[in-house]
Amino acid sequence: MVRLTRRVKSASLTGDPSDVWLRPYMKTKRFAKGEVLFHKGDPATLIYYLAEGRIEFVEIGEIMEPGHIFGEIAFFTPARQRLLTARCAENCTVLSVGEETLLQLYYQNPEFGFYLVKLVAERLASNVERLEARLENSPPAAPRSNRH
C-alpha cells in the first residue's frame, strides 16, 4: 500500500493517476473496431480504462483517446445503467474492474476516491454544457395553449 501511494503521488504530478491506481486490479481485453463495450441502458457492472485505441460515445459523437477512465458515471446513478453507448472507433485494448474492487480502492485510498468524484463531476458538468449549447442552437418551442 505504501508503494502504491508513492506511485500515485508520482503519477498525480504528471497528469491522470488512474492508470497507477487501477491497472494492478484490472483485467485486459482487446476489442475490434466497431465492437460495442456497452449500450445505453445496459446495467453497469464494470468501470473501464482505455489503454490503446479510441472509443466513440455514439449518442454524443465524442471520441475518447487512450489514457482515460470511462463508464464511471453509471455507478453513481440510481438506476445503475449506462448513459451512453461505447463503441470502438478502432481496435482497442481496454482494462476493466468490477464494482467491489472499485469500492475497496475508493475506501482505502481517499486520494483515488476524491479523483473519482472529481471525474464524475467534470463529466456531468460537460454534459450540462453540451445540453445548454444544444438548447441555444435549437429553435424556440411553440407557446402552449392553456385550453382545457
Helices and strands as residue ranges (DSSP letters): H 2-14, H 18-22, G 23-25, E 27-31, E 36-38, E 46-52, E 55-57, E 62-64, E 68-70, G 73-76, E 86-88, E 92-98, H 99-108, H 110-137
